[in-house]
């Protein structure tokens, strides 16, 4: 038995427990479980491994160690609970188990209880919280968010019984009558249930520490002390006494504050039967529960029913004094479903979430909850959770686990990603804003050489998150270290062409900027995808690829998306239709060697050439080619940035979401369209690895010739880099 620690000592014990799992590769013993254990354990383990891999980018891994209990143990070693099993749990500190059978008429009365008592796991911890989408028998299940601390070693678990009619019960009955004057019917079985001050104090102490650590507002002592005054009534009294002795700085009883605790945790007590009524009527009034064993058994199952069933109710058995813990599925073995791949592994998976959190692996725990929420909300559930939901898709145990793992992949791509935008001018800041508003990245970093500029713009954008409803966080910086581990980098840095500046002057200046930016990015991000928007685009994309030495599919130029968008707008205005009715495409280079593709342009599904004359189309093509210059002439100072930013951002969105959508981008050609060794605007699929495929459309002969001419022109321009790229 563990020593009875005070509050401070207990907090230290908990911290030591978490520190013991600081290793990246802990060994965790597990019991597969009887009955449906053969189905739910493999499903749950697959989810656990995927969660850990995603949460820690492969830097952490659990070494699973199977230990035996239940039917499997009896079949293999002729013991229901081998001593080695509890020894391994003790040795490694934390374990997890599936459901176990209770042998009838022989052996130990409950393997689950035996594990708890042998290891002195005095807290049965049951967090009960609703998941959106689950059908329940109550009106407001979302109000249930209660953590229940059930005493786990005494009361009925340590109870002693004598059978009705036995010689022993007759002896006891006579003793009770003669010594205490107790009148008990002679045909009664008699049971004794102990409730001690020691067990009560350590349970309440653990529950209060939890309440403090998790910023809970109240704790209720649930008991039947109005009838059993010296056992359950004593539980209540000892609980209040502990509050005053050890927690008076953070907690106060109802009687001592008249229901107004201020900033302290409110401690109250509730009669067990009244509690079962109140959690139906006003469950939102309860945060943490501390209760005796039998009351906790009733209450935890009643609360589970309120949120949709025990299939999504996790549990843990914990000794907070020595740090040992065994987490478990809270349901039975359901033998009639064993081996059918139908049972819900949710309870076991969520118990794993509890285990992760207990180990201090909060990232893995959070990701487990998130993926469970997603699958349940989407209706991808097992049969028990599909009841009453017409839209639900009923999955097998293994399929449900795979659904959770698929969600993890999506979360990894969409919410764990980091994007850097280099340059905080109008183009760069608008690109950062557009990406943030998509809410597909965890972080967008905006960096610039001007001190204060990216910081101020990022602060401004962050202050719009509440209004606009996106979670992506902006970080402004002048330090490339803050861009570390970026998944995608958008380079907008560079100078626009100014009056009196030759094309070679612009090339030389921006080549120096882009080269330096690329080197700085690669110092802190190992293998990012780089999107180049700095002009002259084709040369700058080529230069970035050379300087970075990244795979060609991970260096992409943005041009065709913008030109196609401009072309589509001009078509819609000319024809007088909504822009959604237009399909437009431009290829080739950004600028004078842009290649429009009228054969693939449509309005309401009709070829553009059937709607407009060749002269009209050529006029629109020319206006598209001059699109940037037209805006500059109107602005007088400055250049376009709304449409360019949207074009760059939508490319980033496609790659973060691994959509494999087709976009006209500046991509490396290696034989496609009969063109080799050049970056050129062509249709390409964008996914998690950058360019995943060059898409070869059927072009007219005129369009093919124009694309070949554009490639030759780009190669000539790229050759001009030779004289300056090493400067």
C-alpha positions as CSV (number, residue, x, y, z in Angstrom):
1,X,0.0,0.0,0.0
2,X,1.2,3.5,-0.8
3,X,1.9,6.0,1.9
4,X,-0.7,8.6,2.5
5,X,0.9,11.7,1.0
6,X,-0.2,15.3,1.6
7,X,-1.2,17.7,-1.1
8,X,2.3,19.0,-1.9
9,X,3.8,15.5,-1.9
10,X,1.0,14.3,-4.2
11,X,1.7,17.1,-6.7
12,X,5.3,16.1,-6.7
13,X,4.5,12.4,-7.2
14,X,2.3,13.2,-10.2
15,X,5.1,15.3,-11.7
16,X,7.6,12.5,-11.2
17,X,5.3,10.1,-13.0
18,X,5.1,12.4,-16.0
19,X,8.9,12.9,-16.0
20,X,9.3,9.1,-16.1
21,X,7.7,9.1,-19.5
22,X,10.0,11.8,-20.9
23,X,11.6,9.1,-23.0
24,X,10.7,9.0,-26.6
25,X,10.3,5.2,-26.7
26,X,8.5,4.0,-23.5
27,X,7.4,0.4,-23.0
28,X,3.7,0.1,-22.3
29,X,2.3,-3.3,-21.3
30,X,-1.2,-4.2,-22.6
31,X,-3.8,-6.9,-22.2
32,X,-5.7,-7.6,-25.4
33,X,-8.9,-8.6,-23.6
34,X,-11.4,-11.3,-23.8
35,X,-14.4,-11.5,-26.2
36,X,-14.4,-8.5,-28.4
37,X,-10.8,-7.7,-27.3
38,X,-9.6,-9.5,-30.4
39,X,-11.4,-6.9,-32.5
40,X,-11.0,-3.7,-30.5
41,X,-7.4,-4.0,-29.4
42,X,-5.9,-4.1,-32.9
43,X,-8.1,-1.3,-34.0
44,X,-7.2,0.9,-31.0
45,X,-3.4,0.1,-31.2
46,X,-3.4,1.2,-34.9
47,X,-4.9,4.5,-33.9
48,X,-2.5,4.9,-31.0
49,X,0.5,4.4,-33.2
50,X,-0.8,6.7,-35.9
51,X,-1.6,9.4,-33.3
52,X,1.9,9.3,-31.8
53,X,3.6,9.3,-35.2
54,X,1.6,12.3,-36.3
55,X,1.8,14.3,-33.1
56,X,5.5,13.9,-32.7
57,X,6.6,13.7,-36.4
58,X,8.0,10.2,-35.9
59,X,10.2,11.3,-33.0
60,X,8.3,9.2,-30.4
61,X,7.1,5.6,-30.5
62,X,5.5,3.2,-28.0
63,X,7.0,-0.2,-27.6
64,X,4.0,-2.4,-26.9
65,X,4.4,-5.4,-24.5
66,X,1.6,-7.9,-24.4
67,X,0.9,-9.4,-20.9
68,X,-1.8,-12.1,-20.2
69,X,-5.0,-12.0,-18.2
70,X,-8.4,-13.5,-18.5
71,X,-9.3,-16.4,-20.8
72,X,-6.2,-16.0,-22.9
73,X,-4.0,-16.3,-19.8
74,X,-6.0,-19.3,-18.6
75,X,-5.7,-21.1,-21.9
76,X,-1.9,-20.5,-22.1
77,X,-0.7,-20.7,-18.5
78,X,-3.7,-22.1,-16.6
79,X,-4.0,-18.9,-14.5
80,X,-6.6,-16.1,-14.8
81,X,-4.2,-13.4,-13.6
82,X,-0.5,-14.4,-13.7
83,X,1.7,-12.6,-11.2
84,X,4.0,-11.6,-14.1
85,X,1.2,-9.4,-15.5
86,X,0.8,-7.2,-12.5
87,X,4.6,-7.2,-12.1
88,X,5.0,-5.8,-15.6
89,X,2.4,-3.1,-14.9
90,X,4.3,-2.2,-11.8
91,X,7.7,-2.3,-13.6
92,X,6.7,0.0,-16.4
93,X,4.3,2.2,-14.5
94,X,1.5,2.6,-17.0
95,X,-0.5,0.0,-18.9
96,X,-3.7,-0.4,-20.8
97,X,-6.2,-3.3,-21.1
98,X,-9.2,-4.5,-23.0
99,X,-12.3,-6.0,-21.3
100,X,-11.8,-9.2,-19.2
101,X,-14.2,-12.0,-18.5
102,X,-15.2,-12.9,-14.9
103,X,-15.0,-16.7,-14.4
104,X,-18.3,-18.0,-13.0
105,X,-18.3,-20.3,-10.0
106,X,-14.5,-20.6,-9.9
107,X,-11.3,-18.7,-9.6
108,X,-11.2,-15.0,-8.6
109,X,-14.4,-13.1,-8.5
110,X,-13.2,-10.3,-10.8
111,X,-9.9,-10.0,-12.6
112,X,-10.5,-6.3,-13.0
113,X,-11.0,-5.8,-9.3
114,X,-8.0,-8.0,-8.5
115,X,-5.7,-5.9,-10.7
116,X,-6.9,-2.7,-8.9
117,X,-6.4,-4.2,-5.5
118,X,-3.1,-5.9,-6.1
119,X,-1.6,-2.7,-7.4
120,X,-3.6,-0.5,-5.0
121,X,-5.0,1.6,-7.8
122,X,-7.3,3.6,-5.5
123,X,-8.8,6.0,-8.1
124,X,-11.2,4.8,-10.8
125,X,-11.1,7.9,-13.0
126,X,-14.0,8.3,-15.4
127,X,-14.2,11.5,-17.6
128,X,-17.6,11.8,-19.2
129,X,-18.1,14.2,-22.0
130,X,-20.4,14.4,-25.0
131,X,-19.3,14.2,-28.6
132,X,-21.4,16.2,-31.2
133,X,-23.4,14.0,-33.5
134,X,-24.2,11.1,-31.1
135,X,-27.9,10.4,-30.5
136,X,-28.7,10.3,-26.8
137,X,-31.9,9.9,-24.6
138,X,-31.4,13.4,-23.1
139,X,-32.2,16.8,-24.5
140,X,-28.9,18.6,-23.7
141,X,-26.1,16.0,-23.6
142,X,-23.6,18.8,-24.5
143,X,-24.0,20.0,-20.9
144,X,-22.4,16.9,-19.6
145,X,-18.7,17.5,-18.9
146,X,-18.0,15.7,-15.6
147,X,-14.9,13.9,-14.3
148,X,-15.7,11.3,-11.7
149,X,-13.3,10.0,-9.1
150,X,-14.6,6.7,-7.7
151,X,-12.8,5.1,-4.8
152,X,-11.4,1.8,-6.1
153,X,-10.2,-0.4,-3.3
154,X,-12.8,-0.6,-0.5
155,X,-16.6,-0.3,0.0
156,X,-18.1,-3.3,-1.9
157,X,-14.7,-4.0,-3.5
158,X,-13.4,-4.9,-0.1
159,X,-16.7,-6.2,1.1
160,X,-17.1,-9.4,3.0
161,X,-20.2,-11.6,2.6
162,X,-21.8,-14.6,4.3
163,X,-24.4,-16.7,2.6
164,X,-28.0,-17.0,3.8
165,X,-28.5,-20.1,5.8
166,X,-24.8,-20.9,6.3
167,X,-23.4,-21.8,9.7
168,X,-21.2,-18.7,9.6
169,X,-24.0,-16.3,8.9
170,X,-25.9,-17.8,11.8
171,X,-22.9,-17.3,14.1
172,X,-22.6,-13.7,13.0
173,X,-26.3,-13.0,13.4
174,X,-26.2,-14.2,16.9
175,X,-23.1,-12.2,17.7
176,X,-24.7,-9.0,16.3
177,X,-27.9,-9.6,18.3
178,X,-26.2,-10.3,21.6
179,X,-23.4,-7.7,21.4
180,X,-25.1,-4.9,19.6
181,X,-28.8,-5.6,19.8
182,X,-29.1,-5.6,16.0
183,X,-32.2,-7.5,14.8
184,X,-31.5,-9.0,11.3
185,X,-33.8,-11.5,9.7
186,X,-32.5,-15.0,10.1
187,X,-32.9,-15.8,6.4
188,X,-30.6,-12.9,5.4
189,X,-27.2,-13.0,3.7
190,X,-25.0,-10.5,5.5
191,X,-22.3,-8.3,3.9
192,X,-19.9,-5.8,5.4
193,X,-18.4,-2.9,3.4
194,X,-15.5,-0.9,4.9
195,X,-15.0,2.8,4.2
196,X,-11.8,4.2,5.8
197,X,-10.5,7.7,6.5
198,X,-7.2,6.8,4.8
199,X,-8.9,5.7,1.5
200,X,-11.3,8.7,1.6
201,X,-8.6,11.3,2.1
202,X,-6.4,10.1,-0.6
203,X,-9.3,9.9,-3.1
204,X,-10.5,13.4,-2.2
205,X,-7.0,14.7,-2.3
206,X,-6.5,13.3,-5.8
207,X,-9.8,14.8,-7.0
208,X,-9.0,18.2,-5.6
209,X,-5.5,18.2,-7.1
210,X,-7.2,17.4,-10.5
211,X,-9.7,20.2,-10.0
212,X,-6.9,22.7,-9.2
213,X,-4.7,21.5,-12.1
214,X,-7.5,21.7,-14.6
215,X,-9.1,25.0,-13.4
216,X,-12.4,23.4,-12.4
217,X,-15.0,25.5,-10.6
218,X,-16.6,22.9,-8.3
219,X,-16.3,19.5,-6.7
220,X,-19.1,17.4,-5.2
221,X,-18.8,14.7,-2.6
222,X,-21.5,12.1,-3.5
223,X,-22.6,9.8,-0.7
224,X,-25.5,8.1,1.1
225,X,-24.6,9.6,4.5
226,X,-28.2,10.4,5.4
227,X,-28.6,6.6,6.0
228,X,-25.1,5.1,6.4
229,X,-23.8,7.8,8.8
230,X,-20.6,6.1,9.9
231,X,-19.4,4.9,6.5
232,X,-20.8,7.2,3.8
233,X,-21.5,9.9,6.2
234,X,-17.9,9.7,7.4
235,X,-16.8,9.9,3.8
236,X,-18.5,13.3,3.6
237,X,-17.1,14.5,6.9
238,X,-13.5,13.4,6.1
239,X,-13.7,15.1,2.7
240,X,-14.7,18.4,4.1
241,X,-12.0,18.1,6.8
242,X,-9.3,17.5,4.2
243,X,-10.4,20.6,2.2
244,X,-9.9,22.8,5.3
245,X,-6.6,21.1,6.3
246,X,-4.8,21.0,2.9
247,X,-6.8,23.1,0.3
248,X,-8.1,26.1,2.1
249,X,-6.1,28.4,-0.1
250,X,-7.8,27.2,-3.3
251,X,-11.1,25.6,-2.2
252,X,-14.0,26.4,0.2
253,X,-17.2,24.6,1.2
254,X,-20.7,25.8,0.4
255,X,-21.4,26.3,4.1
256,X,-18.4,28.5,4.6
257,X,-19.1,30.8,1.6
258,X,-22.9,30.5,1.3
259,X,-22.5,29.4,-2.3
260,X,-20.2,32.3,-3.3
261,X,-16.6,30.9,-3.5
262,X,-15.1,33.8,-5.3
263,X,-12.0,32.6,-7.2
264,X,-11.9,29.3,-5.1
265,X,-13.2,25.9,-6.0
266,X,-16.7,25.4,-4.5
267,X,-17.0,22.2,-2.5
268,X,-20.4,20.7,-1.9
269,X,-22.0,17.3,-1.1
270,X,-24.9,15.6,-2.6
271,X,-27.0,12.6,-1.5
272,X,-26.4,9.8,-4.1
273,X,-30.0,9.4,-5.2
274,X,-30.5,13.2,-5.5
275,X,-27.3,13.3,-7.5
276,X,-28.7,10.8,-10.1
277,X,-31.6,13.1,-10.5
278,X,-29.6,16.3,-10.7
279,X,-27.2,15.1,-13.4
280,X,-30.3,14.6,-15.6
281,X,-31.8,18.0,-14.8
282,X,-28.8,20.2,-14.5
283,X,-25.5,18.3,-15.4
284,X,-23.8,21.6,-16.1
285,X,-23.7,22.3,-12.3
286,X,-21.1,19.6,-11.8
287,X,-17.4,19.6,-12.8
288,X,-15.6,17.0,-10.6
289,X,-17.2,14.2,-8.5
290,X,-15.5,12.3,-5.6
291,X,-17.5,9.4,-4.4
292,X,-17.5,5.9,-2.9
293,X,-17.1,2.7,-4.9
294,X,-20.7,1.6,-5.3
295,X,-22.1,5.1,-5.8
296,X,-19.4,5.7,-8.4
297,X,-20.4,2.5,-10.3
298,X,-24.0,3.7,-10.6
299,X,-23.1,7.3,-11.4
300,X,-20.5,6.6,-14.1
301,X,-22.8,4.3,-16.0
302,X,-25.8,6.7,-15.7
303,X,-23.6,9.6,-17.0
304,X,-22.3,7.4,-19.8
305,X,-25.9,6.8,-20.9
306,X,-26.6,10.5,-21.0
307,X,-23.8,11.0,-23.6
308,X,-24.7,8.0,-25.8
309,X,-23.4,4.9,-24.1
310,X,-20.5,3.2,-22.4
311,X,-19.0,2.5,-25.9
312,X,-17.4,6.0,-25.8
313,X,-16.7,6.2,-22.1
314,X,-13.1,5.7,-21.1
315,X,-11.6,4.7,-17.7
316,X,-8.4,4.6,-15.8
317,X,-7.3,3.1,-12.5
318,X,-4.6,5.2,-10.9
319,X,-2.5,5.3,-7.7
320,X,-1.5,9.0,-7.6
321,X,0.9,8.4,-4.7
322,X,3.2,6.0,-6.6
323,X,2.2,7.0,-10.1
324,X,1.1,3.5,-11.3
325,X,-1.9,3.4,-13.6
326,X,-3.8,0.9,-15.8
327,X,-6.3,2.4,-18.3
328,X,-9.1,0.2,-19.6
329,X,-12.2,-0.2,-21.7
330,X,-15.2,0.3,-19.4
331,X,-17.5,-2.2,-21.1
332,X,-17.8,-5.9,-21.0
333,X,-16.5,-8.7,-23.3
334,X,-19.7,-9.1,-25.4
335,X,-18.7,-12.6,-26.4
336,X,-21.5,-12.9,-29.0
337,X,-19.8,-10.2,-31.1
338,X,-16.2,-11.5,-30.7
339,X,-14.3,-12.0,-33.9
340,X,-17.0,-10.3,-36.0
341,X,-15.2,-6.9,-36.4
342,X,-18.3,-5.1,-35.3
343,X,-17.6,-3.8,-31.8
344,X,-17.0,-0.1,-31.0
345,X,-13.3,0.4,-30.0
346,X,-14.1,4.0,-28.8
347,X,-13.9,3.3,-25.1
348,X,-10.5,1.7,-25.4
349,X,-9.3,4.4,-27.8
350,X,-10.4,7.2,-25.4
351,X,-8.8,5.3,-22.5
352,X,-5.6,5.5,-24.5
353,X,-6.2,9.3,-24.8
354,X,-6.4,9.3,-21.0
355,X,-3.1,7.4,-20.8
356,X,-1.4,9.8,-23.2
357,X,-2.5,12.7,-21.1
358,X,-1.4,11.0,-17.9
359,X,2.0,10.4,-19.4
360,X,2.3,14.1,-20.3
361,X,1.9,13.4,-24.0
362,X,-0.8,16.1,-24.4
363,X,-0.3,16.5,-28.1
364,X,-1.1,12.9,-28.8
365,X,-4.1,13.1,-26.4
366,X,-5.5,16.2,-28.1
367,X,-5.1,14.6,-31.5
368,X,-7.0,11.5,-30.4
369,X,-9.9,13.6,-29.2
370,X,-9.9,15.7,-32.4
371,X,-10.0,12.7,-34.7
372,X,-12.7,11.0,-32.7
373,X,-14.8,14.2,-32.8
374,X,-14.4,14.4,-36.6
375,X,-15.4,10.8,-37.4
376,X,-18.4,10.9,-35.1
377,X,-19.6,14.3,-36.4
378,X,-19.2,13.0,-40.0
379,X,-21.3,9.9,-39.2
380,X,-18.5,7.4,-39.8
381,X,-19.2,5.2,-36.8
382,X,-19.8,1.7,-35.6
383,X,-23.3,0.2,-35.4
384,X,-24.0,1.3,-31.8
385,X,-23.4,5.0,-32.6
386,X,-25.2,4.8,-35.9
387,X,-28.6,4.2,-34.3
388,X,-31.0,7.0,-34.9
389,X,-28.8,8.7,-37.5
390,X,-30.1,8.3,-41.0
391,X,-27.0,9.9,-42.5
392,X,-24.6,7.7,-40.6
393,X,-22.4,5.2,-42.3
394,X,-22.0,2.0,-40.3
395,X,-18.4,0.9,-40.1
396,X,-16.7,-2.2,-38.8
397,X,-14.3,-2.0,-35.9
398,X,-11.3,-1.9,-38.2
399,X,-13.0,0.6,-40.6
400,X,-13.8,2.9,-37.7
401,X,-10.1,2.9,-36.7
402,X,-9.1,3.5,-40.3
403,X,-11.5,6.5,-40.4
404,X,-9.8,8.0,-37.4
405,X,-6.3,7.4,-39.0
406,X,-7.5,9.0,-42.2
407,X,-8.6,12.0,-40.2
408,X,-5.2,12.2,-38.7
409,X,-3.7,12.5,-42.2
410,X,-6.0,15.3,-43.0
411,X,-5.2,17.1,-39.7
412,X,-1.6,16.7,-40.4
413,X,-1.8,18.2,-43.8
414,X,-4.3,20.9,-42.9
415,X,-3.7,22.0,-39.3
416,X,-0.2,21.0,-38.5
417,X,1.4,22.9,-41.4
418,X,3.5,26.0,-41.4
419,X,3.7,28.4,-44.3
420,X,6.2,31.2,-44.7
421,X,5.6,34.3,-46.9
422,X,8.8,36.2,-47.6
423,X,8.1,39.8,-48.1
424,X,5.6,41.9,-46.2
425,X,4.7,44.4,-48.9
426,X,1.2,44.5,-50.3
427,X,1.6,41.4,-52.3
428,X,3.2,39.4,-49.5
429,X,0.8,40.6,-46.7
430,X,-2.3,40.0,-48.8
431,X,-1.0,36.5,-49.7
432,X,-0.4,35.8,-46.0
433,X,-4.0,37.0,-45.2
434,X,-5.6,34.9,-47.9
435,X,-3.8,31.7,-46.7
436,X,-4.8,32.5,-43.1
437,X,-8.4,33.0,-44.1
438,X,-8.5,29.6,-45.7
439,X,-7.8,28.3,-42.2
440,X,-5.8,25.4,-43.6
441,X,-2.5,26.0,-41.9
442,X,-1.6,26.1,-38.2
443,X,0.8,29.0,-38.7
444,X,1.7,31.6,-41.3
445,X,5.0,33.4,-40.8
446,X,5.5,36.7,-42.6
447,X,9.1,37.9,-42.8
448,X,10.7,41.1,-44.1
449,X,13.8,43.1,-43.8
450,X,11.9,46.2,-42.6
451,X,11.7,46.1,-38.8
452,X,8.2,46.3,-37.4
453,X,6.4,45.9,-40.7
454,X,5.7,42.2,-40.6
455,X,5.0,42.3,-36.9
456,X,2.5,45.1,-37.2
457,X,0.7,43.5,-40.2
458,X,0.6,40.2,-38.4
459,X,-0.8,41.7,-35.3
460,X,-3.5,43.5,-37.3
461,X,-4.5,40.3,-39.1
462,X,-4.5,38.3,-35.9
463,X,-7.0,40.8,-34.5
464,X,-9.3,40.0,-37.3
465,X,-9.4,36.2,-36.6
466,X,-12.3,36.5,-34.1
467,X,-14.4,38.5,-36.6
468,X,-13.6,36.4,-39.7
469,X,-13.7,33.0,-37.8
470,X,-10.3,31.5,-38.7
471,X,-7.7,29.9,-36.4
472,X,-4.5,30.2,-38.4
473,X,-2.0,32.3,-36.4
474,X,0.1,35.0,-38.1
475,X,3.7,35.6,-36.9
476,X,5.7,38.6,-38.1
477,X,9.4,38.5,-37.9
478,X,12.7,39.9,-39.3
479,X,14.5,36.7,-38.3
480,X,14.6,33.6,-40.6
481,X,14.9,31.4,-37.5
482,X,11.2,31.9,-37.0
483,X,10.6,30.3,-40.3
484,X,12.1,27.0,-39.2
485,X,10.4,23.8,-40.3
486,X,8.2,25.5,-42.9
487,X,6.3,23.2,-45.1
488,X,5.7,25.8,-47.9
489,X,7.5,29.1,-48.6
490,X,6.1,31.8,-50.9
491,X,8.8,34.2,-52.1
492,X,7.3,37.6,-52.9
493,X,10.4,39.6,-52.1
494,X,12.0,41.6,-54.8
495,X,11.8,44.9,-56.6
496,X,9.3,46.0,-59.3
497,X,10.7,47.3,-62.5
498,X,11.2,51.1,-62.1
499,X,11.4,53.8,-64.7
500,X,14.9,53.9,-66.3
501,X,15.7,50.3,-65.1
502,X,16.6,47.9,-67.8
503,X,15.4,44.3,-67.8
504,X,18.9,43.1,-67.0
505,X,19.1,45.6,-64.1
506,X,15.9,44.1,-62.7
507,X,17.2,40.6,-63.3
508,X,20.4,41.3,-61.4
509,X,18.8,42.9,-58.4
510,X,16.1,40.3,-57.9
511,X,18.4,37.4,-58.6
512,X,20.5,38.6,-55.7
513,X,17.5,39.0,-53.5
514,X,15.9,35.6,-54.4
515,X,19.2,33.8,-54.1
516,X,19.8,35.1,-50.6
517,X,16.2,34.4,-49.5
518,X,16.5,30.8,-50.7
519,X,19.7,30.2,-48.9
520,X,18.3,31.6,-45.7
521,X,15.1,29.5,-46.0
522,X,17.1,26.3,-46.5
523,X,19.2,27.0,-43.4
524,X,16.1,26.5,-41.2
525,X,13.7,24.3,-43.3
526,X,15.0,21.0,-44.6
527,X,12.7,20.2,-47.5
528,X,10.1,22.8,-48.1
529,X,8.0,23.5,-51.2
530,X,8.9,26.9,-52.6
531,X,6.4,29.0,-54.6
532,X,8.1,31.8,-56.5
533,X,6.2,34.9,-57.5
534,X,9.1,37.4,-57.9
535,X,9.7,38.7,-61.4
536,X,11.1,37.9,-63.9
537,X,9.2,34.8,-62.9
538,X,10.7,32.1,-65.1
539,X,14.3,33.1,-64.3
540,X,13.6,33.5,-60.6
541,X,12.0,30.0,-60.4
542,X,14.9,28.5,-62.2
543,X,17.4,30.3,-60.0
544,X,15.5,29.1,-56.8
545,X,15.7,25.5,-58.0
546,X,19.4,25.8,-58.7
547,X,20.3,27.5,-55.4
548,X,18.1,25.3,-53.3
549,X,19.0,22.0,-54.9
550,X,15.5,20.8,-54.1
551,X,13.6,18.3,-56.2
552,X,12.2,20.1,-59.2
553,X,8.7,19.2,-58.2
554,X,9.1,21.2,-55.0
555,X,10.0,24.5,-56.7
556,X,7.1,26.1,-58.5
557,X,6.4,29.5,-60.1
558,X,3.1,31.3,-59.9
559,X,2.0,32.8,-63.2
560,X,-0.6,30.9,-65.1
561,X,-3.1,31.0,-62.2
562,X,-3.1,34.8,-62.3
563,X,-3.1,35.1,-66.0
564,X,-5.9,32.6,-66.4
565,X,-7.9,34.4,-63.7
566,X,-7.4,37.7,-65.5
567,X,-8.4,36.1,-68.8
568,X,-11.6,34.6,-67.3
569,X,-12.6,38.0,-65.9
570,X,-12.2,39.7,-69.3
571,X,-14.1,37.0,-71.0
572,X,-17.0,37.2,-68.5
573,X,-17.2,41.0,-68.9
574,X,-17.1,40.7,-72.7
575,X,-19.8,38.1,-72.9
576,X,-21.8,39.4,-70.1
577,X,-22.0,36.2,-67.9
578,X,-21.2,35.4,-64.3
579,X,-17.5,34.5,-64.0
580,X,-18.5,31.1,-62.6
581,X,-19.7,30.3,-66.1
582,X,-16.2,30.8,-67.6
583,X,-13.4,28.3,-68.0
584,X,-10.1,29.9,-69.0
585,X,-6.6,28.8,-69.4
586,X,-3.2,30.4,-70.2
587,X,0.1,28.6,-70.5
588,X,3.7,29.5,-71.4
589,X,5.5,32.4,-69.8
590,X,4.2,35.2,-67.6
591,X,4.3,38.2,-69.9
592,X,4.9,38.6,-73.6
593,X,5.3,34.9,-74.2
594,X,2.0,34.0,-72.5
595,X,0.1,31.3,-74.4
596,X,-3.6,31.5,-74.3
597,X,-5.5,28.3,-75.0
598,X,-8.8,29.3,-76.6
599,X,-9.5,25.6,-77.6
600,X,-9.9,24.8,-73.9
601,X,-11.7,28.0,-72.9
602,X,-15.5,27.7,-72.5
603,X,-18.5,29.8,-71.5
604,X,-21.4,27.8,-70.1
605,X,-19.8,24.7,-71.5
606,X,-19.5,26.1,-75.1
607,X,-16.1,26.6,-76.7
608,X,-15.0,30.3,-76.6
609,X,-14.4,30.2,-80.3
610,X,-18.1,29.6,-81.0
611,X,-19.0,32.7,-79.0
612,X,-16.3,35.3,-79.9
613,X,-14.5,36.0,-83.1
614,X,-10.7,35.4,-83.3
615,X,-10.2,39.2,-83.4
616,X,-12.2,39.6,-80.1
617,X,-10.3,36.7,-78.5
618,X,-7.0,38.2,-79.6
619,X,-8.0,41.5,-78.0
620,X,-8.8,39.8,-74.7
621,X,-5.5,37.9,-74.9
622,X,-3.5,41.1,-75.4
623,X,-5.4,42.7,-72.5
624,X,-4.6,39.7,-70.3
625,X,-0.9,39.9,-71.3
626,X,-0.9,43.6,-70.4
627,X,-3.0,43.0,-67.3
628,X,-0.5,44.1,-64.8
629,X,0.6,47.1,-66.7
630,X,-3.0,48.3,-67.1
631,X,-3.4,48.3,-63.3
632,X,-0.1,50.1,-62.8
633,X,-1.1,52.8,-65.2
634,X,-4.4,53.3,-63.3
635,X,-2.8,53.3,-59.8
636,X,0.0,55.6,-60.8
637,X,2.1,54.2,-58.0
638,X,2.3,50.6,-57.0
639,X,1.1,47.5,-58.7
640,X,-1.6,44.7,-58.5
641,X,-1.7,42.6,-55.4
642,X,-5.3,41.3,-54.8
643,X,-5.5,38.9,-57.7
644,X,-1.8,37.9,-57.5
645,X,-2.1,37.1,-53.8
646,X,-5.3,35.1,-54.4
647,X,-3.5,33.1,-57.1
648,X,-0.5,32.3,-54.9
649,X,-2.7,31.4,-51.9
650,X,-4.9,29.0,-53.9
651,X,-1.8,27.1,-54.9
652,X,-0.8,26.9,-51.3
653,X,-4.3,25.7,-50.4
654,X,-4.2,22.9,-52.9
655,X,-0.8,21.6,-51.6
656,X,-1.8,21.9,-47.9
657,X,-5.0,20.0,-48.6
658,X,-3.3,17.5,-51.0
659,X,-6.2,18.1,-53.4
660,X,-4.2,17.3,-56.6
661,X,-6.3,20.0,-58.4
662,X,-5.0,21.1,-61.7
663,X,-3.5,24.6,-62.0
664,X,-1.5,26.3,-64.7
665,X,1.8,26.9,-63.0
666,X,5.5,27.4,-63.8
667,X,6.7,23.8,-63.5
668,X,9.8,21.8,-64.7
669,X,9.3,20.0,-67.9
670,X,11.1,16.7,-68.7
671,X,9.7,15.6,-72.0
672,X,6.1,16.7,-71.4
673,X,4.6,18.5,-74.5
674,X,7.9,17.6,-76.2
675,X,9.8,20.1,-74.1
676,X,12.8,19.4,-71.9
677,X,14.8,21.1,-69.2
678,X,12.9,24.3,-68.6
679,X,10.5,25.9,-66.2
680,X,7.4,26.8,-68.1
681,X,3.7,27.5,-67.5
682,X,1.8,24.2,-68.0
683,X,-1.2,22.5,-66.4
684,X,-0.1,20.6,-63.3
685,X,-1.6,18.8,-60.4
686,X,-0.6,20.3,-57.0
687,X,-0.5,18.1,-53.9
688,X,1.3,17.5,-50.7
689,X,4.6,16.9,-52.6
690,X,4.3,20.0,-54.8
691,X,3.8,19.2,-58.5
692,X,2.5,15.6,-58.5
693,X,1.8,15.4,-62.3
694,X,2.2,17.4,-65.5
695,X,-1.1,17.2,-67.2
696,X,-0.9,17.1,-71.0
697,X,-4.0,18.5,-72.7
698,X,-4.7,18.1,-76.4
699,X,-3.6,21.4,-77.9
700,X,-4.1,22.7,-81.4
701,X,-1.1,22.9,-83.7
702,X,-1.1,26.7,-83.3
703,X,-1.1,26.4,-79.5
704,X,1.6,23.7,-79.5
705,X,3.8,26.0,-81.6
706,X,3.2,28.9,-79.4
707,X,4.2,26.8,-76.3
708,X,7.4,25.6,-78.0
709,X,8.2,29.2,-78.9
710,X,7.6,30.3,-75.3
711,X,10.0,27.5,-74.0
712,X,12.7,28.7,-76.4
713,X,12.3,32.3,-75.2
714,X,12.4,31.3,-71.6
715,X,15.6,29.2,-72.2
716,X,17.2,32.3,-73.8
717,X,16.2,34.4,-70.8
718,X,17.5,31.8,-68.3
719,X,20.8,31.8,-70.1
720,X,21.2,35.4,-69.0
721,X,21.4,34.2,-65.4
722,X,24.8,32.6,-66.1
723,X,26.6,35.9,-65.8
724,X,25.1,36.9,-62.5
725,X,24.0,33.9,-60.5
726,X,27.4,33.4,-58.9
727,X,27.8,37.0,-57.8
